[in-house]
Amino acid sequence: MTPVKKQELSGQKSVDILQKIADNGGPGIDDPVAWQREIRQDNLLPGRE
């Protein structure tokens, strides 16, 4: 079996990485709605071109 400590460590690693991102000012997205619209690409569904 996998020890609980190992699972806790992987969770802590994720927290540490996210904290580093936050400490550096975040991902740099000023307007999340505009960012989402910009990156969103609607894919054509098969048979609906």
PyMOL Python script that loads the backbone (N, CA, C, O; Angstrom):
from pymol import cmd

cmd.read_pdbstr("""\
ATOM      1  N   MET A   1       0.831  -1.200   0.000  1.00  0.00           N
ATOM      2  CA  MET A   1       0.000   0.000   0.000  1.00  0.00           C
ATOM      3  C   MET A   1       0.872   1.259   0.000  1.00  0.00           C
ATOM      4  O   MET A   1       2.002   1.257   0.488  1.00  0.00           O
ATOM      5  N   THR A   2       0.312   2.330  -0.561  1.00  0.00           N
ATOM      6  CA  THR A   2       1.009   3.606  -0.595  1.00  0.00           C
ATOM      7  C   THR A   2       0.772   4.337   0.723  1.00  0.00           C
ATOM      8  O   THR A   2      -0.375   4.505   1.137  1.00  0.00           O
ATOM      9  N   PRO A   3       1.847   4.776   1.389  1.00  0.00           N
ATOM     10  CA  PRO A   3       1.671   5.504   2.651  1.00  0.00           C
ATOM     11  C   PRO A   3       0.937   6.821   2.431  1.00  0.00           C
ATOM     12  O   PRO A   3       1.059   7.434   1.370  1.00  0.00           O
ATOM     13  N   VAL A   4       0.191   7.246   3.413  1.00  0.00           N
ATOM     14  CA  VAL A   4      -0.549   8.501   3.344  1.00  0.00           C
ATOM     15  C   VAL A   4       0.409   9.672   3.199  1.00  0.00           C
ATOM     16  O   VAL A   4       0.096  10.651   2.521  1.00  0.00           O
ATOM     17  N   LYS A   5       1.559   9.579   3.823  1.00  0.00           N
ATOM     18  CA  LYS A   5       2.532  10.673   3.752  1.00  0.00           C
ATOM     19  C   LYS A   5       2.878  11.013   2.308  1.00  0.00           C
ATOM     20  O   LYS A   5       3.001  12.188   1.963  1.00  0.00           O
ATOM     21  N   LYS A   6       3.040   9.988   1.448  1.00  0.00           N
ATOM     22  CA  LYS A   6       3.392  10.244   0.059  1.00  0.00           C
ATOM     23  C   LYS A   6       2.295  11.060  -0.627  1.00  0.00           C
ATOM     24  O   LYS A   6       2.598  11.981  -1.385  1.00  0.00           O
ATOM     25  N   GLN A   7       1.032  10.734  -0.370  1.00  0.00           N
ATOM     26  CA  GLN A   7      -0.071  11.492  -0.954  1.00  0.00           C
ATOM     27  C   GLN A   7      -0.080  12.918  -0.427  1.00  0.00           C
ATOM     28  O   GLN A   7      -0.331  13.859  -1.180  1.00  0.00           O
ATOM     29  N   GLU A   8       0.190  13.081   0.852  1.00  0.00           N
ATOM     30  CA  GLU A   8       0.230  14.422   1.424  1.00  0.00           C
ATOM     31  C   GLU A   8       1.363  15.236   0.809  1.00  0.00           C
ATOM     32  O   GLU A   8       1.209  16.433   0.569  1.00  0.00           O
ATOM     33  N   LEU A   9       2.499  14.592   0.554  1.00  0.00           N
ATOM     34  CA  LEU A   9       3.622  15.304  -0.034  1.00  0.00           C
ATOM     35  C   LEU A   9       3.303  15.774  -1.444  1.00  0.00           C
ATOM     36  O   LEU A   9       3.664  16.891  -1.815  1.00  0.00           O
ATOM     37  N   SER A  10       2.636  14.947  -2.234  1.00  0.00           N
ATOM     38  CA  SER A  10       2.312  15.381  -3.592  1.00  0.00           C
ATOM     39  C   SER A  10       1.320  16.545  -3.554  1.00  0.00           C
ATOM     40  O   SER A  10       1.396  17.449  -4.386  1.00  0.00           O
ATOM     41  N   GLY A  11       0.399  16.531  -2.603  1.00  0.00           N
ATOM     42  CA  GLY A  11      -0.519  17.650  -2.436  1.00  0.00           C
ATOM     43  C   GLY A  11       0.210  18.899  -2.002  1.00  0.00           C
ATOM     44  O   GLY A  11      -0.094  19.996  -2.470  1.00  0.00           O
ATOM     45  N   GLN A  12       1.165  18.742  -1.115  1.00  0.00           N
ATOM     46  CA  GLN A  12       1.955  19.887  -0.649  1.00  0.00           C
ATOM     47  C   GLN A  12       2.797  20.456  -1.775  1.00  0.00           C
ATOM     48  O   GLN A  12       2.997  21.668  -1.851  1.00  0.00           O
ATOM     49  N   LYS A  13       3.290  19.593  -2.648  1.00  0.00           N
ATOM     50  CA  LYS A  13       4.074  20.072  -3.787  1.00  0.00           C
ATOM     51  C   LYS A  13       3.212  20.956  -4.683  1.00  0.00           C
ATOM     52  O   LYS A  13       3.670  21.989  -5.172  1.00  0.00           O
ATOM     53  N   SER A  14       1.962  20.546  -4.895  1.00  0.00           N
ATOM     54  CA  SER A  14       1.043  21.352  -5.696  1.00  0.00           C
ATOM     55  C   SER A  14       0.795  22.708  -5.046  1.00  0.00           C
ATOM     56  O   SER A  14       0.770  23.738  -5.718  1.00  0.00           O
ATOM     57  N   VAL A  15       0.613  22.690  -3.738  1.00  0.00           N
ATOM     58  CA  VAL A  15       0.398  23.940  -3.002  1.00  0.00           C
ATOM     59  C   VAL A  15       1.612  24.843  -3.143  1.00  0.00           C
ATOM     60  O   VAL A  15       1.471  26.048  -3.350  1.00  0.00           O
ATOM     61  N   ASP A  16       2.800  24.267  -3.033  1.00  0.00           N
ATOM     62  CA  ASP A  16       4.030  25.056  -3.149  1.00  0.00           C
ATOM     63  C   ASP A  16       4.158  25.693  -4.535  1.00  0.00           C
ATOM     64  O   ASP A  16       4.550  26.853  -4.657  1.00  0.00           O
ATOM     65  N   ILE A  17       3.826  24.929  -5.572  1.00  0.00           N
ATOM     66  CA  ILE A  17       3.912  25.454  -6.939  1.00  0.00           C
ATOM     67  C   ILE A  17       2.914  26.591  -7.139  1.00  0.00           C
ATOM     68  O   ILE A  17       3.251  27.627  -7.713  1.00  0.00           O
ATOM     69  N   LEU A  18       1.686  26.394  -6.663  1.00  0.00           N
ATOM     70  CA  LEU A  18       0.684  27.456  -6.789  1.00  0.00           C
ATOM     71  C   LEU A  18       1.074  28.697  -5.991  1.00  0.00           C
ATOM     72  O   LEU A  18       0.808  29.822  -6.415  1.00  0.00           O
ATOM     73  N   GLN A  19       1.699  28.492  -4.844  1.00  0.00           N
ATOM     74  CA  GLN A  19       2.144  29.628  -4.045  1.00  0.00           C
ATOM     75  C   GLN A  19       3.229  30.414  -4.772  1.00  0.00           C
ATOM     76  O   GLN A  19       3.245  31.643  -4.720  1.00  0.00           O
ATOM     77  N   LYS A  20       4.138  29.711  -5.450  1.00  0.00           N
ATOM     78  CA  LYS A  20       5.180  30.390  -6.222  1.00  0.00           C
ATOM     79  C   LYS A  20       4.564  31.231  -7.337  1.00  0.00           C
ATOM     80  O   LYS A  20       5.004  32.350  -7.599  1.00  0.00           O
ATOM     81  N   ILE A  21       3.544  30.680  -7.988  1.00  0.00           N
ATOM     82  CA  ILE A  21       2.860  31.438  -9.045  1.00  0.00           C
ATOM     83  C   ILE A  21       2.227  32.700  -8.464  1.00  0.00           C
ATOM     84  O   ILE A  21       2.342  33.784  -9.037  1.00  0.00           O
ATOM     85  N   ALA A  22       1.559  32.548  -7.320  1.00  0.00           N
ATOM     86  CA  ALA A  22       0.919  33.701  -6.673  1.00  0.00           C
ATOM     87  C   ALA A  22       1.957  34.727  -6.233  1.00  0.00           C
ATOM     88  O   ALA A  22       1.742  35.930  -6.382  1.00  0.00           O
ATOM     89  N   ASP A  23       3.079  34.261  -5.692  1.00  0.00           N
ATOM     90  CA  ASP A  23       4.129  35.166  -5.240  1.00  0.00           C
ATOM     91  C   ASP A  23       4.725  35.967  -6.387  1.00  0.00           C
ATOM     92  O   ASP A  23       5.209  37.081  -6.187  1.00  0.00           O
ATOM     93  N   ASN A  24       4.690  35.401  -7.584  1.00  0.00           N
ATOM     94  CA  ASN A  24       5.235  36.087  -8.757  1.00  0.00           C
ATOM     95  C   ASN A  24       4.197  36.946  -9.464  1.00  0.00           C
ATOM     96  O   ASN A  24       4.448  37.429 -10.568  1.00  0.00           O
ATOM     97  N   GLY A  25       3.041  37.145  -8.851  1.00  0.00           N
ATOM     98  CA  GLY A  25       2.031  38.022  -9.422  1.00  0.00           C
ATOM     99  C   GLY A  25       0.948  37.300 -10.191  1.00  0.00           C
ATOM    100  O   GLY A  25       0.130  37.944 -10.849  1.00  0.00           O
ATOM    101  N   GLY A  26       0.919  36.002 -10.127  1.00  0.00           N
ATOM    102  CA  GLY A  26      -0.121  35.239 -10.811  1.00  0.00           C
ATOM    103  C   GLY A  26       0.200  35.039 -12.274  1.00  0.00           C
ATOM    104  O   GLY A  26       1.299  35.358 -12.728  1.00  0.00           O
ATOM    105  N   PRO A  27      -0.763  34.508 -13.015  1.00  0.00           N
ATOM    106  CA  PRO A  27      -0.509  34.204 -14.424  1.00  0.00           C
ATOM    107  C   PRO A  27      -0.533  35.423 -15.339  1.00  0.00           C
ATOM    108  O   PRO A  27      -0.273  35.288 -16.535  1.00  0.00           O
ATOM    109  N   GLY A  28      -0.833  36.598 -14.819  1.00  0.00           N
ATOM    110  CA  GLY A  28      -0.802  37.820 -15.625  1.00  0.00           C
ATOM    111  C   GLY A  28      -2.033  38.017 -16.497  1.00  0.00           C
ATOM    112  O   GLY A  28      -1.942  38.594 -17.581  1.00  0.00           O
ATOM    113  N   ILE A  29      -3.166  37.549 -16.037  1.00  0.00           N
ATOM    114  CA  ILE A  29      -4.412  37.716 -16.786  1.00  0.00           C
ATOM    115  C   ILE A  29      -5.171  38.875 -16.158  1.00  0.00           C
ATOM    116  O   ILE A  29      -5.709  38.758 -15.057  1.00  0.00           O
ATOM    117  N   ASP A  30      -5.206  40.005 -16.879  1.00  0.00           N
ATOM    118  CA  ASP A  30      -5.865  41.189 -16.341  1.00  0.00           C
ATOM    119  C   ASP A  30      -7.386  41.066 -16.349  1.00  0.00           C
ATOM    120  O   ASP A  30      -8.048  41.408 -15.370  1.00  0.00           O
ATOM    121  N   ASP A  31      -7.928  40.580 -17.451  1.00  0.00           N
ATOM    122  CA  ASP A  31      -9.372  40.446 -17.599  1.00  0.00           C
ATOM    123  C   ASP A  31      -9.684  38.991 -17.942  1.00  0.00           C
ATOM    124  O   ASP A  31      -9.570  38.600 -19.104  1.00  0.00           O
ATOM    125  N   PRO A  32     -10.076  38.182 -16.952  1.00  0.00           N
ATOM    126  CA  PRO A  32     -10.295  36.759 -17.202  1.00  0.00           C
ATOM    127  C   PRO A  32     -11.350  36.469 -18.267  1.00  0.00           C
ATOM    128  O   PRO A  32     -11.216  35.503 -19.018  1.00  0.00           O
ATOM    129  N   VAL A  33     -12.389  37.288 -18.342  1.00  0.00           N
ATOM    130  CA  VAL A  33     -13.442  37.063 -19.332  1.00  0.00           C
ATOM    131  C   VAL A  33     -12.891  37.280 -20.744  1.00  0.00           C
ATOM    132  O   VAL A  33     -13.143  36.476 -21.641  1.00  0.00           O
ATOM    133  N   ALA A  34     -12.151  38.350 -20.934  1.00  0.00           N
ATOM    134  CA  ALA A  34     -11.559  38.629 -22.242  1.00  0.00           C
ATOM    135  C   ALA A  34     -10.535  37.555 -22.603  1.00  0.00           C
ATOM    136  O   ALA A  34     -10.449  37.139 -23.759  1.00  0.00           O
ATOM    137  N   TRP A  35      -9.769  37.111 -21.627  1.00  0.00           N
ATOM    138  CA  TRP A  35      -8.774  36.057 -21.853  1.00  0.00           C
ATOM    139  C   TRP A  35      -9.452  34.778 -22.312  1.00  0.00           C
ATOM    140  O   TRP A  35      -8.996  34.135 -23.257  1.00  0.00           O
ATOM    141  N   GLN A  36     -10.541  34.408 -21.648  1.00  0.00           N
ATOM    142  CA  GLN A  36     -11.249  33.187 -22.016  1.00  0.00           C
ATOM    143  C   GLN A  36     -11.815  33.284 -23.428  1.00  0.00           C
ATOM    144  O   GLN A  36     -11.736  32.326 -24.197  1.00  0.00           O
ATOM    145  N   ARG A  37     -12.379  34.426 -23.768  1.00  0.00           N
ATOM    146  CA  ARG A  37     -12.924  34.605 -25.120  1.00  0.00           C
ATOM    147  C   ARG A  37     -11.821  34.515 -26.171  1.00  0.00           C
ATOM    148  O   ARG A  37     -12.027  33.982 -27.261  1.00  0.00           O
ATOM    149  N   GLU A  38     -10.653  35.043 -25.827  1.00  0.00           N
ATOM    150  CA  GLU A  38      -9.541  35.046 -26.771  1.00  0.00           C
ATOM    151  C   GLU A  38      -9.011  33.633 -27.026  1.00  0.00           C
ATOM    152  O   GLU A  38      -8.713  33.282 -28.168  1.00  0.00           O
ATOM    153  N   ILE A  39      -8.893  32.828 -25.979  1.00  0.00           N
ATOM    154  CA  ILE A  39      -8.309  31.497 -26.166  1.00  0.00           C
ATOM    155  C   ILE A  39      -9.325  30.441 -26.566  1.00  0.00           C
ATOM    156  O   ILE A  39      -8.960  29.377 -27.066  1.00  0.00           O
ATOM    157  N   ARG A  40     -10.593  30.736 -26.347  1.00  0.00           N
ATOM    158  CA  ARG A  40     -11.624  29.740 -26.646  1.00  0.00           C
ATOM    159  C   ARG A  40     -11.766  29.584 -28.155  1.00  0.00           C
ATOM    160  O   ARG A  40     -11.891  30.558 -28.896  1.00  0.00           O
ATOM    161  N   GLN A  41     -11.743  28.367 -28.567  1.00  0.00           N
ATOM    162  CA  GLN A  41     -11.947  28.076 -29.976  1.00  0.00           C
ATOM    163  C   GLN A  41     -13.017  27.004 -30.063  1.00  0.00           C
ATOM    164  O   GLN A  41     -12.865  25.913 -29.515  1.00  0.00           O
ATOM    165  N   ASP A  42     -14.088  27.320 -30.748  1.00  0.00           N
ATOM    166  CA  ASP A  42     -15.135  26.336 -30.935  1.00  0.00           C
ATOM    167  C   ASP A  42     -14.694  25.352 -32.003  1.00  0.00           C
ATOM    168  O   ASP A  42     -14.313  25.740 -33.107  1.00  0.00           O
ATOM    169  N   ASN A  43     -14.750  24.088 -31.661  1.00  0.00           N
ATOM    170  CA  ASN A  43     -14.390  23.052 -32.614  1.00  0.00           C
ATOM    171  C   ASN A  43     -15.637  22.583 -33.342  1.00  0.00           C
ATOM    172  O   ASN A  43     -16.711  22.459 -32.754  1.00  0.00           O
ATOM    173  N   LEU A  44     -15.475  22.328 -34.613  1.00  0.00           N
ATOM    174  CA  LEU A  44     -16.591  21.810 -35.380  1.00  0.00           C
ATOM    175  C   LEU A  44     -16.871  20.384 -34.931  1.00  0.00           C
ATOM    176  O   LEU A  44     -15.954  19.593 -34.707  1.00  0.00           O
ATOM    177  N   LEU A  45     -18.129  20.078 -34.808  1.00  0.00           N
ATOM    178  CA  LEU A  45     -18.511  18.729 -34.448  1.00  0.00           C
ATOM    179  C   LEU A  45     -18.572  17.874 -35.706  1.00  0.00           C
ATOM    180  O   LEU A  45     -18.939  18.372 -36.770  1.00  0.00           O
ATOM    181  N   PRO A  46     -18.220  16.605 -35.603  1.00  0.00           N
ATOM    182  CA  PRO A  46     -18.251  15.739 -36.781  1.00  0.00           C
ATOM    183  C   PRO A  46     -19.638  15.737 -37.430  1.00  0.00           C
ATOM    184  O   PRO A  46     -20.649  15.562 -36.749  1.00  0.00           O
ATOM    185  N   GLY A  47     -19.675  15.930 -38.739  1.00  0.00           N
ATOM    186  CA  GLY A  47     -20.937  15.918 -39.464  1.00  0.00           C
ATOM    187  C   GLY A  47     -21.708  17.228 -39.386  1.00  0.00           C
ATOM    188  O   GLY A  47     -22.823  17.309 -39.901  1.00  0.00           O
ATOM    189  N   ARG A  48     -21.145  18.255 -38.756  1.00  0.00           N
ATOM    190  CA  ARG A  48     -21.844  19.546 -38.608  1.00  0.00           C
ATOM    191  C   ARG A  48     -21.001  20.689 -39.158  1.00  0.00           C
ATOM    192  O   ARG A  48     -20.955  21.766 -38.564  1.00  0.00           O
ATOM    193  N   GLU A  49     -20.349  20.470 -40.261  1.00  0.00           N
ATOM    194  CA  GLU A  49     -19.471  21.503 -40.809  1.00  0.00           C
ATOM    195  C   GLU A  49     -20.210  22.536 -41.543  1.00  0.00           C
ATOM    196  O   GLU A  49     -19.607  23.474 -42.063  1.00  0.00           O
TER     197      GLU A  49
END
""", "prot")
cmd.dss("prot")
cmd.show_as("cartoon", "prot")
cmd.util.cbc("prot")
cmd.orient("prot")
